[in-house]
Each structure stands twice: as C-alpha cells, then as structure tokens.
Amino acid sequence: KSARGWHLRTGEAEGAQHAQMPDLGPHVQAAAGFHEILGGTLGHLMANIGPTLRGDAEGLHQMRVALRRSRAVLKLFERHLDPAVAERFNAGLQRFGEIFGTARDWDVFCLETIPAAMADLPDERLGDLNLAGEVERQIAHRAVASVMRGHDFTAMVLGLALWAEVEATQPSTLGDDRMGKRLGTLAPSLLDRAAGKVKQRGRHSGRLSAVERHA
C-alpha cells in the first residue's frame, strides 16, 4: 500500500526488489528464527508484486526466487513443524511457483536467449520464432497477474505470515518442543539433514537424464 501511495503521489514507481538477509542474533529461539526467515521471504515476495504487475521481468524473477526460498524454509524446518500445515503451504507455494516459473522461462527465452541467438545468427529467421514466443510470454504474464489478484494467493501469503507469527509466540502449538530451543543449537542438525539430501540426490549425476538432473 505504501508503494502504491508513493507512486500516486510522485508518479515514481519502485523497481524490482532483491532479498534482504534476516538479522538473527546469536541467542534467537528457533521458532523466532523461523518467523524472521519466513517473514523475510514473504516480504521479498510482496515487495515485487507492483513491479511484476507493471511487466518488470526482474520483478517476476524475484517473486519466483521468493517462492522457492519460502519452500526451502519449510523444507529446512519440516521435521519440527506440524506436517499437515507445512505440507498444505508447501503445495500452495509449489503450485504458484510453477505458474511464475513458466512466465520466467518465457522471459528468458524472449528477452535473453533469442536476442543472443539473433546476434550470432543474423541470417536465420529467428524473428518469427521470437514473435511466437512473445505471444506465449504475454499469456504467461496474464496468468501470473490473475494469480496475484486472486483470493488463493492472498490467502496463502496471509496464512503463512500468521502461522509463522503464532509459531514464534507459541512454538509448542504448531511444532515440536525443539522449536523452543536456540536456533544456534538446532541449526547444525537442520543443515546436515539438508546437505545429506543433496548428496543423496546428486549421486551418479553423470548417469542421470537432463530431467533427473534438473529435479
């Protein structure tokens, strides 16, 4: 609302906003740390709604980054959160991430890949391909705009913010008792588990297909 008011007052609009690192003290409780980290990703997401609705490709990219980081926060803390609630929010973030990801892929194709190819292959009829891609890009951007103006997206963001707030003030109600401990004590086990998953999924990467490597 403040960004919209500033735009109406001055005619100036803020561009895409990048993520800010959360300021976590050495004695922060795990639940409070979860709240700060997730709150930061949601703030990053919301700060880029305006630029994305104005057609800013970087704003859309930053929103996609924020959605993926929000999912990463849930995956990092998942062993200590209410599994049903965490999975519901993760499913919503994944669904919206796929919609934003499609638009981002068309942005990269139309704004980066094709122009670079046209510079290297000036005699090829790549302009026709770019026109066809631009149609798909505009369709994808309209889908993103429709999502951002919809009830489900708003409900998910507000629900996540409220859940993290309650988690921070009453960690025992939405997670296990370890969320009441210091984050510095809990963090090594969280990160070791995440690293183990990466190592396991990256085994024999040279023999995986492109789709399997992407996953």
Secondary structure, 3 states (H helix, E strand, C coil): CHHHHHHHHHCCCCCCCCCCCCCCCCCCEHHHHHHHHHHHHHHHHHHCHHHHHCCCHHHHHHHHHHHHHHHHHHHHHHHHECHHHHHHHHHHHHHHHHHHHHHHHHHHHHHHHHHHHHHHCCCCCHHHHHHHHHHHHHHHHHHHHHHHCCHHHHHHHHHHHHHHHHHHHCHHHHECHHHHCEHHHHHHHHHHHHHHHHHHHCCCHHHCCHHHHHC
